[in-house]
């Protein structure tokens, strides 16, 4: 199966600076994704231009099974992570990431969440978006570690840290980074001239990683990250 993580920046066309479902859906279908983790998605709010973006992409890509996980409201509009799947979703939940008790940095803080979906085929899929500050990132990593499964588990999203960051080490101790299958080092942000890798797909040890890529697609401000995997029994 082909899996994909994609921070869409609420479906904002990076070059044209407008909401553009077509370019986001095309990025997903061009990559041939069966399962997609989405970051920075908006849900619907009556009286505005914002529709239910996860549902909109589900309809346009044919990945009809979907779930939206709200982290916050921005301007009254629900905002968070999303998930698309070719396989039915047996259950899904939104797990809130605790905010730091005391803000230890001067940067921008934002409440985040972890989307946790269990598919009818037996996979557990976790989609997350880490904060920008180290204390937020530590809380996010701890939350992820509490929900990882030893088998048939995928973790993906925008982690806002580069590969050598220590916050990833406990995750690496339990999961495989699909980037080991890159033909050469690849970056994911910003999409038009990427100079860093902050988007990841991790899989449990039982899953075989056949191929991985960050294709040169300029749709959002992030490039999508894909991986082709083989899951025992699926």
Buried (B, 14 or more C-beta within 10 A) or exposed (E): BBBBBBBBBBBBBBEEEEBBBEBBBBBBEEBEBBBBBBBBBBBBBEEEEBBBBBBBBBBBBEBEBBBBBBBEEBEEBBBBBBBBBBBEBEEBEBBEBEBBEEEEEEEEBBBBBBBBBBBEBBBBBBBBBBBBBBBBBBBBBEBBBEBBBEBBBBBBBBBBBEBEBEBBEBBEEBBBBBBEBBEEEBBBBBBEEBEEBBBBBBBBEBBEBEEBBBEEBBBBBBBBBBBBBEBEEE
